[in-house]
Amino acid sequence: MSTENEGTEVPPAPSAPPVPVDTPAASAPPEQGVPQGAGPVDPYQGTTQSQGSAYSHEAATPQEGAPTASLPPVPSGAPAGAGPAPEAGAWPPPPPATPSYASGGEGGSGDAWGSSYQQPAPTSKSGGRGGLVAAILVAALVAGGVGGGFGYWAADRNDNTTASTTVAASQSGGDLKRDPGTVASVAATALPSTVTIEAEGSNGEGGTGTGFVFDTQGHILTNNHVVAEAVDSGKLSATFSNGKKYEAEVVGHAQGYDVAVIKLKNAPNGLKPLPLGNSDKVAVGDSTIAIGAPFGLSNTVTTGIISAKNRPVASSDGSGQSKASYMSALQTDASINPGNSGGPLLDANGSVIGINSAIQSSSGGMGGTSQSGSIGLGFAIPINQAKAVAQQLIKTGKPVYPVIGASVALEEGTGGAKITEQGASGSDAVTPNGPAAKAGLKPGDVITKLDDRVIDSGPTLIGEIWTHQPGDTVKLTYTRDGKQQTANVTLGQREGDS
């Protein structure tokens, strides 16, 4: 599986929400492109050819003419004293026209809900019934007027009183006590130890990422691709959640692992490192909390779960100029976007279990300048691996990689990691007297398992090997001439990214 790092350049956040306009007719969404795989890499010989990657390093109106009803004339024989019915336009006025919400002809005709009301014609069998109808209507109008007047009086009286009909909460949100383990509690503890990193190269280019306090000496752990622009004569700063900003410098960086350590200049006293968890003990379905600066929005907290473990990921920044990074990643659906890179992935107890590093890209290109958003597929470097790399960088400034001493093809779908017939630049595919050679491996062998891990491609093998340390012994299962064989290999080492 190939990936693209979240990216570094971050567009400024809008200063105000857009002004709503009339919604145009919906148009069909553009088709998404198909992500491309990473290019060939020779990780064991120290050379890389990056070709980009598929993951990002990141009201209806009333109708006119509705009929109205008028009172019928009083028929002959009405009781004495009954006057003639009012004519149209006289008091009481006719009922108002009723708006029609249904489709139909003029005047609101139609049988749907909301069609116009028609005054029923009264039936008269005696001379007194018509007068009774008129009297009832007049009485109704008088009652309506009294009711309306009383309602106005009551409303006016209510406006002039200090009594309130709202109910106040017993305590405000700021007074609530959040129990340990809640997202609010974890975030309140972790945010003061998380920083927003700004990196700028000598050419003025750069971007924003995230990091977190690694120790009390001022070391900050982050991604290599976050600080890469500032490695050579660049500018680097880290801003805490309280707004305090410190200049920083790169202590060491490992492109292959996508891990870097920076150190604050004039680090303040009282730094609180985030507690490191055990990524080997993480289970699929465990809750996760991610903290970062997506698109420059510092101190953003998102939640999710562990979606998968040991996910083979090869990531790059999509520029075509950088080598790929490999990891056996923790997959999470916590929302991760460009700017979250280097930030902590926490468990429900607030312990760091990973470093957010890459996201699945939906843009479909080879990286380019576009920055896609989260689609629920984020990848983090397991903290057990990142911790070992960080300690090495602090100690020597250079990364150390475990190797088997053989070049493998990076094509996916090959059913394993095939040892190539020739290494990079014409070198031997199997290093003479190296770990693989000593174990009897040869060009053309296809490695299908490392210990109990199934190996389906070269990138998967690299990511699994890099979870170990030089000197570890691993069991490789491979096929040669259609026959399955095994070999125990003691891992060698390579220093630096060259």
N, C-alpha and C positions, 0 to 999 in steps of 0.2 A: 504494500500500500504506500503510495507516495503522497506527500503533503506539501503544502506551501505555508510558510510561517505567516503570522497574522498581518505582516506588513508593518511599516514604521511610520510613514507619513500619515498624519491625522488631520482631517479638515476641521476648521474652527466650528465650535458649536454655535447654532443660530442664536442671535441676541434677543429675538422676539418671535413668537409663533406667527406663521403665515396668515394673511388675511383670507378668510374663506371666500370662495367665488362659486358661481353657479356650477354645479357638477356637470361636466360634459358627458356625452354618451360614452359608455365603457368601451374600451378597445381590447382586442385580444392580446393577452400577454405574450411577450417575445419568448421564443423557444430558448431553453437553456442549453448551453454547450456541454459537451461531455468532457469531464476532467481527464487530463493526460497524465501519464505516469512519469516518474523521474527518469533522467537519463542514466547512461551507464556510469558506474563508479567503481573504482578499484580501491576499496577501503583498506584492504590488508597490505597493499603496497604503498599506500599513502598518497594516491592520486585520485582525483575526482573530476568527472565531467558532468556538470549539472545542466539539465535541459528544462528546468522549470518543474512545476508540480501541479497537483490537483487540489491541494489543500492550502488554505490561507493561513502563514507564520505570524490564525488571528481571527296647497289646501284648496280644497275644492271651494269654489265660489258659488253663492246662491244663484239660481237661474231666475231670469226675469219672466214675468207673465204667469206666475203661479196663481191659481184661482183663489179668490177670497169669498167668504160666505157673508151674506147680509141677512138680517132678520126678516122673516116674512111679514106681510101686512096682517093686522088683526082681522080675523074673519068676522063676518056678520054674526050677530047673536052673542057677542062678547058681553061680559058682565058690565053693568053700569059703572062708569068711572074709568073704564079702560080706555086709554087714548090710542091713537093710531101708532103703529110701529114706526120707529125712526127710519127715515130714508137714508139712502147711501150718503155718506159724508156727514150724517148727523150723529149725535151722541146717543148711545155709546158707539164708538167707532168700530168698524169691522175688524175681525182678527187679522193680524199681519200675515203676509205671505210667508210660507214655510220653504226654506231652501231645499233643493233636491240634491242628494248625493249619488243618485243612481243614474245610470245611463238611460236615455230616453229622449223623447221629443221635447219641444218647448213646453214650458209650464210645468216641467218636472214629471211628466207622465212616465210610467214604467212601474214594474212590480217589485223592484228591489227595495232593500231596507232604506228608509229615509225618503220615500216618495212623498209628494205633497199631501197635506191633510185636506179633506173635503168635508165641509159642514153638512151633516145629514139634514135632509128636509123633514120638518116635523109633520106628523100625521094628525089630522083633526077630525074627530067624530062628534065633538060638541063645540058650542060657541066659546067655552071657557078655556080650552086647552092652549090655544095660541097665546092668550094673555098670560097664562101661567109660564109658558116657555120664556116670554119676554121678561117676566118678573124674575125668573131664576137667573137669567143672564145678567140683568142689572144688579141683582144681589151679589152675584159672583164678582162682578167688577168692583163693587163697593168693598167686598171682603178683601179683594186683592189689593185695593188701595190702602185699606187699613193695615193689612199685613206688611206691605212695603214700607209704610210710614213707621210702623213699630220696629221693623228690622233696622231701618236707618237710625232710629233713636237709640236702639240697643248698641249698634256699632259705634255711634258717636260717643256714647257713654263709656264703652269699653276703651276707646282711644284715649280718654281722659283719665283713666285709672292707672295705677302703678302695678296692678296685679299682672302676672305673667302666666301664660299657658304652657310655656316650655319647661322641660325637666332638666335640671343640671346634674352632671355626673358627680359622684362622690369625690373623685380625684381626677386630676388632669393626667394626660399621657406621660408627662415628664416625671410624675411621682410614682408611676408603676414600678414594681420590682420584678425584673425579668429573671426567671429561674435559670440556673446554669444549664447549658445545653440548648437553650433556645437560640434561634438565629440572631435575635437582637442582642443577646448576651455575648455570643461568640463574636459578632461584629464589633461590639463596643470594646472588646478586649483586643482584637486583632488590628483594627484600623490604626491605632496609634503607632503600631510597629510596621505598617505598610507605607511605602513611599511611591510617589510618581516620579519617574525618571525622564529627564529631558536630555537627549544626546544630539550633538551637532558636530558635523565634520568640518574639516578645514575649508571645504568648499561651500559651507553654509547649509548643506543639506542635513536632515536628521529627522527625528520624530519623538514620539512619546511612548513609554512603556511603564512597567511596574516592577517593583522589587520589594523585598522584606528584610528586616533586620535579622542577621545570621548570628552575630555575637555582640558582646558588650564593647568590643574594640572598634566598632563602627563599620564592620564588613556587611555589605548588602548582597544578597543572592538574587540573581536575575537570569534572563536569557542572553546568550551571546548576540543574537540578532538585534536585541534592544540597544546594545552599546557599541556595536561594530563600527558605526560611523565615527565614534569618538575615540577609537583605539589609537589612531595616529594623529597627534596634534589637534585633537578635537576638544570640545567643551562638554562637560558632564555635570549635571546637578540632580539632587534628590530633594523632593519636597514632601514633608510629613503632613498628616491630616490636619494638624493645627496651623498649617500655613508656613511653618518655618522651613527655609530653604538652605541647603548646604551644597557647596561645591564638592565634587568627587573625582576620583581617578580610577582607572581600570587596574586591578591587581593582576588578573589573569582571565583568560577566556579560552573556551574549548568549542571550536566550531562543530566538530563531529558530534559532541554531546548536546550542543546548543545551551551551554551553561557558562555563566560568567560571574565573577566576583568583583565588585567595586568597593572602594573605601571612602567614607566621608572625610573631608578635610575639616579639621577642628570639630570632630565629632562631639556632641553634647554628652554630658554625664547622664546616667540613669537610663540608658538605652535598654529596652526590654526585648530580647530576641524571641521570636515566635517558637513555641515548642515544636519539635519535629516528631512526627508519628512514625509508624512502621508500615510502609506501603506494601510489604509482603503480606500483611494481615488484612488488607482491605478486601471486602467482599462485594460482589455485584449486588446493587440495590442499596448499598450504604449511602447515607445522605452526604451531600457535598455543599460547600460554600466557597464561592470564588470572589476574590476582591481584586479590583484593578481600576484602570482608567480608560474604559472603552471610548474610542473616538475623542480622547482628551477629557472625558468626564471623570475626574478623579474621585476616589473613595466610593466607587460603585460596588454594591454587594448584590450578588445573584446566588440562587440556590438550584440544586438538582440532585442527581444521584450518580453513583458509579454505574455506567452503562455496560462496560466491558473492561477486562484486564488483559494485559499482555498483547495489546493491539500493535502489530508491526507498523511503524510510521516512518516514512522518509520525508523530511520537510526541507524546504528552502525558501528564500525570500522571493523567488520567481524572477530574479534579475538576470539569471543565466550566467552571472559572474561569480557566484558563491558556490561552495561545495555543499552537498546535502548533509543534513543531520539525521541520525538514526536513533530510534528509541523503541523500546517495548513499552508502549504507553498505557496510561490509565485513560479510559474514555469516559467522558461525562456529558450530560445534557444541560448542565448549568450554563447559562448564557455567557459565552466568551466571544469577544469581538476584538478588532485591532486596538491595541492599547492595553489589553489584559495581559499581554505577553510578559512573562517574568513574575507575575503575581502569584500569591499562594492559593493552592487548592486545599481547603481545610475539611476535616471531618467534623462530625457533630459535636465533638469535644473541643474544637478549636485548634487541633494539632495539624501541622502541615503534612499532607500526604503526597503532594506533588507540586510541580511548577508548571503553570499554564503556559503552553508553548505554541500550539498549532490548532487550526480549525479547518473543518471541511469547507471548501470554497464552492459557492453556487454560481460564481461568475463565469466559470467554464473556460477561461482563457489560460494562458501560461503565466499568470501572475499579473504582468503589466502594471498599470497605475491604479486600476480599480480596486476598491476595498469592499468586499461583501460582508454582510452581517451574519449573525449567528443563525444556524439552522439546527442547533441542538446536537452538533457533533464536534466536541472539543477534545483536545488531547493534552495530557500533562505528563511531564517527566517524573517517574516515581522518585519520591524524596530519598529513598535509600541509595539510589544511584547518584542523584544530584549532590547529596551530602558528601559522598566519597570524592566526587570530582571537585567540589568546592574546597575541601580540606587539602587536596593536592595542589590546587591553584594557589591557595594562601601560602602553602609551604614552599613551592618552587616557582610559581608563576606560569608553569606549563602543564598541559594535560598529559596523562599517560593512558594509552589505549591497550586493552588486551587483544591479541591477534592470534590467528592459527597459522599464519605464514602461507597463505594461498589466496589467489585471486578468483573471485566468483562472478558469474554473469548476473546482471541485475534485472533481466527480463522477468516479468511476473507470469504466472501460469505455466511454468516449466516443471511443476511437480516437485520442486526442490531447489537447492542452491548448487548449481553445476560449476565445478572447477574448470576454468577456461583452459584452452590449449596453450595460450600465451598470455603473459602478464602485460602490464602497461609499459608502453615505450619499448616493447620487444624483450622485456625481462622475463625471467622464468615464472610460470604460473604458480609453481610450488617452490617456495624459497628453499634452496639447498641447506640441509641440516637444520631446517626450521621445525616448528612443532608438527605441522602436517606431514612433512617429509619423514620425520622420525616415527610417526604413527603409521606410515605406509600408504598415505593417500597419494593419488596421482591425478594428472589432468584428465578430465572426462568423467571423474567420479561425481555422483549426484548425492549431496548430503540431504537426507530427509528428516532427521531428528537430531536434536541436541538435548541430551538427557531425555526428559519426557516431553519436551516441546516439539510439536510438529513443525518442520521447516518446509515452507512452500515456495520460497524464493530467496534470492541473495540478500535483499534488504531485511527479510525476516531473520536470516542467520546473523547478520551484522548486529541488529538490534538485540538479539538474545545474547550474543557473545559479550556485548558491551554492558550487560548487566552483571558481569563477573569481574574479577580482578586478575591481573597478571599472576601467574603461578597456580591458578585454579586448574583442576583437572576435570574435563568434561568428557562425556561419552557421545561420540558421533556415530550415527547410523547412516550408511550410505549404500548406494547400489553401483555395481560395476559389472558390465556385461550382463545385465539383467538379474544378477545375484545380489542379495542383501548381505552386507557385512557390517561389523562394528569396530570401532577403534577408540582407545582412550587417548585424549590429547591434552597435554599440559600447555596452557596458554602462555605465549610469549608476550612481549610488550613493544610498543612504539611510542616514542616521546614526541610530543608536539603535533601540530596539524599539517605539517609539510609532507 
